[in-house]
Amino acid sequence: MRRLLLLLMGVVCIAFAGFAQTRSVSGMVSDQSDGNPLAGVNIVVKGTNLGTSTDTNGRFTIDVPNTANTLIISFVGYTTQEVQIPAGNFVAVSLVPSASELQEVVIAVGSRGPQRTITDTPLPVDNLNIRDLTSTGQITFDKTLQYRVPSFNTVNTPVNDATSLFDPYEIRNLGPSRTLILINGKRKNLTALVYTQTSPGRGETGADLTAIPIDAIKRVEILRDGASAQYGSDAIAGVMNVILKDRYEGTSVSVNTGSTLKYGGFGYGVSYNSGGNVGTRGFINYHASFQHQELTNRKDKIDPDRDFIDLTDGSLNARNGVNAFLARFPDGLNKNGTPENTTARFLINSILPLNDNTEVYGNAAYVYRKTNSFANYRQPYWRIDQGLLHKRIPGAPDYTGDDYTGGPNGAAVQAAFAADKAAGLYEGYIGYQPTFDGDLTDYNATIGLRSADLGGWKQDISLTVG
């Protein structure tokens, strides 16, 4: 028993002796370019998991084993250094800024990294492949991004006139004209539509993201921060680079369909993607698709008191007209929802090698879209038609009010209305429904020639139209 006790005491003494064989090392880390101290620099004892970081004054203290003789000093944007521990146990280090690390964001935008989001760069970069996009279940490119990209937003605005042709989008609450859209690294054309209604991006225009078919995309690279210094003022919100499918790997056909539970909106679509390879580097990849979406109509009951206050002259006739009309048509005959939409797309992407160092590349796309949307219904107590859109039904209810003097010709309109009302013209008048029929044709094409390693230079000349 005594021998066992002595053995245990010996082990404890050896352990304490081992723990005691350390020494304290301190130091300071600064920027070589200006001499300022660096906070948050990583200090690691080489060959161990012991480490610390510098304080706000660039200073640090760490206990290291007596056998350790090297510290690893690293910091983002600076070249990593290995420093020998001197006999005085004080280390003074000046880190050299690393130009290659500061330019990582440029490399990342065109990288082929498989990770979802690149977070070890100065700016966040999202890398999405086709599986990331199709797994959202959405049928348009802009809607897939809304489900996959933080700070990206697109809004469906079915009663905002031409906005129904395609929804405005934004990154970090900056409008569509503030995000640069690239196709294979080349700028995509802007649309001719300027958002004039009270929707996101009012007064701006942007590229039509819905014109890019999902099945033709290989991956998407998104820089979610300002890059105007490199790309120009249209990249204040960020940059989106859409990489199209290239080498032919097989033909694909996809079919989609769906509908809301009780508000209509039945839709269906079919897409076809195929192509062929030319030699070891060349290819032709093409895509064709068709999509149709029927109208959705989510009708809700209208509050008579609110319509009376907001839309009428406040007269007794107007009050009676509102109550009678909404008793007959509780939803006010409004049609609220996604408009009917039909879209056809064609896209081709190709590279043809001329020799080992030179190739011709190009891509082109054509989109046709037709949409039919509805504005708010003009109830008879809100708007009159002066007999142009209806026929009188003698003895039918008159839902109009007394005063329609709004507008530049208000007095003349009011005088004509009073005479028409007295003659019974508005008996049976139930208002009218403005509609917006939109036709969109969008095309873009890029053709270019690039070569590499010609006397140490790389050349790329291209023409993009749209």
N, C-alpha and C positions, 0 to 999 in steps of 0.2 A: 504494500500500500504506500509506504514511504517513497519507494522508487517511482511509482506512478505519479505521486504528487510532485516530486522533483522534476520529472520529465515534463509535466504540464507547465510548471513554472518556467522551465527552460524555453519551451515553445513560446510562451507569452513574452518573455524577455527578448527573444529573437525577433518576434513580430513587432514589438515596440521599437526595437533597434532599427528594423527595416523602415518603419514609418518615420523614424527620426532622421533617416538619411535623405533629407530634402533640403533645398535651399530656396530662398525667396529671390525672384528676379523681377526687376522693375524696368520701366523704360518709357519712351515717348515716340509717337509716330506722327510725322508731318508730311505735307505735300511738297515734293521737291521743287515744283514750279513757283510757288509763292511763299513757302515756309510756314503756312498756316497749319495748326494741329488738326488732325482728322479724328472724328468721333465715330465709334462703332466699328473700328477695324478689328478683324478676327485675328486672335493670337492663339496658335496651337503648338503644343510641344510635339515635335516630330517623333513618330513611332508610338504615340500614346493617344488617348482620347481626352487628355487634359487641355483645357483652353479657357480663354477669357476674351474680353473686348475692351477697347479703349474708352475712357470717359469723355466728357465734353471738352476737356483740355488736351485730349490726345494721349493721356497717360494710362498706364496699366501696371498691375502687380500680379504675379502668379507664382505659386509654389511648384517647383519642378524637381524631379529626382536628381540626385547627385550624378547619376550616370548620363543624364540628358545633356546634350551640348548644342542643340539646334532648335530654333523657333521658326515656325512658318507664319509669315505675315501676309494676309490677303484682304482685299477690299474691292468692291464692285467699281469698275472703271480704272483700276490701277493694276500694274504688273505685280504678280505674287513674288515675294522674296523669301529666301531661306537665310536666316542670320545666325551666325555662331554666337553662343553665349560667352561673353568675355569673363576674365577672372574677377572683375569688379561687380559682376552681376547686374550691370545697367546697360540697357540696349537703346540706342538712338537710331531710328530708321527714317529715311526719307523715301516715300513711295513715288514711283514714276507713273504719271498718267498713261493709260493704254489706249491708243487711238483705235485699235481694232475692237476693243470692248465697247467704246463709246459709239461705234457704228453698228452695233449688233442689230438695231432695229431695221436697218436697211437690208441686212442679210436675212432676217427673220421673215420679212414680208414676202420674199421669194423662196422661202425654205420649203423643204418637203418633210418637215418634222411630223410625226404621227400624233403628237399630243394634241389634246383638245384646245388648250390655251397655253401659249408660251408665256410664262410668268417670270423667267429669269432674264428678261430684257428690260431696258429702261421704260418701255411702253408696252401695254398689253396687246398681244397679237393672238387672234383666234384663227385656228386652222380647222376647217370643217370639210369632211369628205362627203361623198354622195350618200353614204349610209346615215350620217348625222342628219342630213336634210330629209331623206325619205321617211325616217323614223318618226317625224313629227305628225305624219298623216295629212299634212297640208298639200294643196295642189298647185300653189303658186310660190315662186321663189321668195317674194317679200314676206309672205306669211310664215315660211319655214324659218327665216332669219329671226322673226319675232319670238319664236319658241326656242331659239338656240343661242342668240347673241345678247349678252347683257347690254343694256342702255340703247338697244335698237327697238324702235317702235314704228308701227304702221297702223293707220286708222281708217276704218271703213266708213265712208261718208256718202251714203246713197242718195241724199237729197241735195247735194251741193253741185248741181249742174254738171259741167264737164269733168269735175273731179271724179265722177262715177266711172270714167274710162280707166283710171287706175288710181290706187290709193296713195296719198302722200306718205312719206316715210321720214324718219329723222334718227340721228344718233346723238345722244346726250342733249336732247331737246333743241338741237340745231337743225334747221330745215333741210330739205333735199338738195338745195343748191350748195350746201356746205360740205357735202360728202362726195368725194371723188370716186367714180365707178370706173374700173378698168376691166377690159376683156383681154385676157392673155397679156397683161401689162400695158395695153393701149387704151386710151380714153374711149369710153362709150359716149355716143351722141346724147345730147339733151333732147327732151321732147319740145314740141311747139306749144304745149299747154302751160299757161301761167295760172296758178291757183289764185283766184280772186275772191272766193267765198271765205267764210269764217271757219277755215280748216287749218290744220298744221301746215306750215310752209306758205302762208298767205303772202302773195306778192312775189313768189319764187317759182322756179321751174326746176326740174330734175330729170334724171335718167329713168326710163321705165323698167323697173326691176321685174315686173310681171312678163316682160317680153323675153326674158331669159328662161328657157325650159329647164326644169330641174334635171331631167334625164340626160341632158347634154353636158352637165357639169361634172368635172373630175374632183375639184376641191375649191374651196373659197378661203381666201386669206383676208382677214379684216384687222386693220390697225385702228383701234378704238381711241384715238387721241389725235390732237392736232398735228398735221404734218405739212403745213403751208410753206415752211421754209424750204422743203425739198420738192413738193409737188405743185405749189401754187395756192392761191387764195381759195380755190374750191375744195381744198382739203382741210379746212379749219376744224371740222368735226371728226374727220378720219378718212381712211382710204379702204376701199373694198376692191380686191383683185379676184376676178372670177376666172379660174383656169378650166378650159374646156377639155373634154375627153380627147385623147390623142390616138395612141396606137390601138388598132382594132383587136379586141379580145373576144368578140362574139356579138351576135345580133340579139337585141332585147325588145320585147313588146310588153307594154303595161297598159292595163285598163283600170279605171277608177270610177266609182259611182257612189252616191250618197244623197241624203236628204235630211232636213230637220224633222222633228217628231210630229209637229202639227201646224207648222207655218209655211209649208211648201218648200221651194228651193231645191227641187230635185236637180241633180247634176250628174254628168257623165263625161268621160274623156278617154282618149286612146293616144298613146305615143309610141313611136317606132324609132329605134336607134341602131345604126349599122355602119358599115364602112369596109375598108380594106387597107392592107399594108403595102408599101412600096419599098422594096429592098429591106435593109436592116434598120433604117432610121425614118424613112418616109411613111406617110399614112394619109388617108382620107376618111374622115368621120362625119357622118351626117345624121340629122334628126328631123323628124316631122311629127307634129302632134295636132290634135283637135280637142277643144274643150267647150262644153256648153253648160251654162248655169241658169236655171229658171229663177223667176222672181220669188223672193221670200216676202211674206207680208205678215208682220206682227202687229195686229190691230189692238189698240187699247181704248178703253172708254175715255171720253173727253169730259172734263169738269165744266159744266155749264157756267158756273160762276166765274171761273178763270177766263173762259172765252168771252163772256159778256164784258169783263173788265178790259181785256187785252185787245179785242178785235172789233168792238162796236162803238157806236156814238153815245151809248148810255141811255138811249130813249126807251120808252115803254114798249114800242113796237119791236125794237131790237131785243129786249128781254123776252118778249113773247116768242119772237122768231127763233132765238137760241134754244129756249126750252122745248119748243115744238119740234124743231129740226133734230136735236140730239135725242129726243124721245123716240123719234122715228129711226134715226141713224146714230146710235150711241158712240160709234167710233169716228163720226164725222166724215165717213167715206175715205179716210186717209189710207194710203198705201205706204207703209214704212218697212223698209228692209233692203236687202241686197238686190240690186237691179238685175234684170235678165242680161246675160252676157254670153257672147259667142266669140271664141278666139281660135285662130289657126296660126301655127308657127312653123317655120323652116329654118334650119341652121346647118352650116357646114364649116368644118375646121380641117386644115390640111397643112402638111409640110412635104416639100419635094426636094430632096438633096440634089445638088449639082455636082459636088465632089466631096471629098472627105472634110473640107473646111467650110463649105458654102452651101446655103440652102435658101429656097424660096418658101415663104410661109404666108398663110392668109386665113381669114375666116369671114363669113358673111351670114347675116340673119335677116329674115323678113317676117313681119308680124302683121296680121289683120285682125282687128277687133271691132265688134259691133255691140252696142249696149243700149238698153232702153230703161230709163229710170223715171221716177215720179217725184215731183215737187209736192209740197204740202197742198192738200185739197183746199180749194177756195170755196168755203161755205157761203151761202147766200147772204148771211148777215155780215160777212166780211168783204166780199167782192161782188160786183155786179157785172153783167156782160152786155148791157144795153141792147138786149134782144138778138145778139149775134150768134149765140151758141145754144139757144133753146127755143122751143115753141110753146106758146101760151097754152095752158090747160085750164079752160074756164071752170071756175068753182074750186080749183085746187088751192091749197094753202099758200100764202105769201110769207116767206121767212125773212124778208128784207127788213132793214131798219129805216131810219128817216134821213140820215145825213151821210153823203158820200162826196164830200168836198175836197178830199185829199188830192194832192198832185197839182201840177202847174195849171191845168184847165179845170180846177175844181168847181168854180162857179157855173161854167157851162154844163159840166157833167151833172151837177146837182139839179140844175133847171130841167135838163132832159130827163133825169131820173124821176123827178117829181111828176112830170107829165106822164111818163110811162107807167109809173106806179098807180096814178089815178085812173089810167086806162085799163089797168089790170094786166099789164104785160108780164109782171113777175108772178102771176098765179101759176104754180107748178114748177117754178124755177128752183133747182136744188144745187146750184153752183157748178163748178167745172174743175177738171184735173189737168194742170199743166204737166207735160212730159218733156223729157230730153232724150232725143235720139242721137247717139254719137257714133261716128265712124272714125276709126284710127288706123292709119297705115304707118308703120315704123320699119325702117331698114337701116342697117349699118354694115360696113365692110372694111376690112383691113387687108392690105397686101404689102409684103416687105421682103427685103433681101438682107441676110446677115451672114457674116463670115467671122472666123476666129483664127488667131495665131498667124496673121499675115504680118510678118515683121514685128511681132509682139503687140500688134494692135487688133482690136475687135471692132467690126463695123456693123451697123444696123441702120438701114434706111427703110422707111415705111410711109404709107399713105393711108389715112383713115377718113372715111366719109360716112355721113349718116343724116 
